[in-house]
Amino acid sequence: MECGSAGLILDRAQLRNVTLNDEALMREVVLALVNAVSEQIEHLRLAAARDDGKECLRLAHGLVGACGNVGAVALAGLFATMERQVIAGDFQSGRSTVQFLTVELEKLRREAGSL
C-alpha cells in the first residue's frame, strides 16, 4: 500500500501556504476536510461494494485534489492508489483501500486536534 501509515499525515507547510499562515483558518480547513472526506469515504465504500468504477473514480479523483491542496498527503496518496486500482479493475483491492482510508482519516482528525 502506497502512502500508508508510514507516510506524512499532514504537510503543515502546504497547509500554512494555503491558509496564509492563519492558524484559526488552518484548523477550520482541516476540520472541514475531515468532515467532507468522512462522508465521501462512505459513498466510496458503497460504490466499491457495487463495483461502480465510474463513481469510484469520480469520488477518488476529487478527493486526491481536495486532500492534496491542503496537505493531507497520506490520504491523497491512498485516494490516488484507489484510482489506479479501479482503473485496473481491481475492486477487491479498492475495497481494502477504503479500510486504510478510514484509518488515515482518523490520523488526520487527531492531527487536526493538535493545530
Residue pairs with C-beta under 8 A, 6 or more apart in sequence:
1 78
1 81
1 97
1 100
2 77
2 78
2 80
2 81
3 73
3 74
3 76
3 77
3 78
3 80
3 81
4 74
4 77
4 78
4 100
4 104
5 74
5 103
5 104
5 107
7 73
7 74
7 77
8 73
8 74
9 72
9 73
9 74
9 104
9 107
9 108
9 111
10 30
10 71
10 72
10 73
10 108
10 111
10 112
11 71
11 72
11 73
12 71
13 71
14 69
14 70
14 71
14 73
15 26
15 29
15 30
15 70
15 71
16 26
18 29
18 69
18 70
18 71
19 25
19 26
19 29
23 115
26 115
27 112
27 115
29 70
30 70
30 72
30 108
30 111
30 112
30 115
31 112
33 66
33 67
33 70
33 72
33 108
34 105
34 108
34 109
34 112
36 66
37 63
37 66
37 67
37 72
37 75
37 101
37 105
37 108
38 105
40 59
40 62
40 63
41 98
41 101
41 102
41 105
43 55
43 59
44 56
44 59
44 60
44 63
44 82
44 98
44 101
45 95
45 98
47 55
47 56
47 59
48 56
48 86
48 91
48 94
48 95
48 98
49 95
51 91
53 86
53 87
53 89
53 91
56 82
56 86
56 91
56 94
57 83
57 86
57 87
60 79
60 80
60 82
60 83
60 86
61 79
61 83
63 75
63 76
63 79
64 76
64 79
64 80
64 83
65 76
67 73
67 75
67 76
67 79
68 76
72 108
74 104
74 107
74 108
75 101
75 104
75 105
75 108
78 97
78 100
78 101
78 104
79 101
81 97
82 94
82 97
82 98
82 101
85 91
85 93
85 94
85 97
86 94
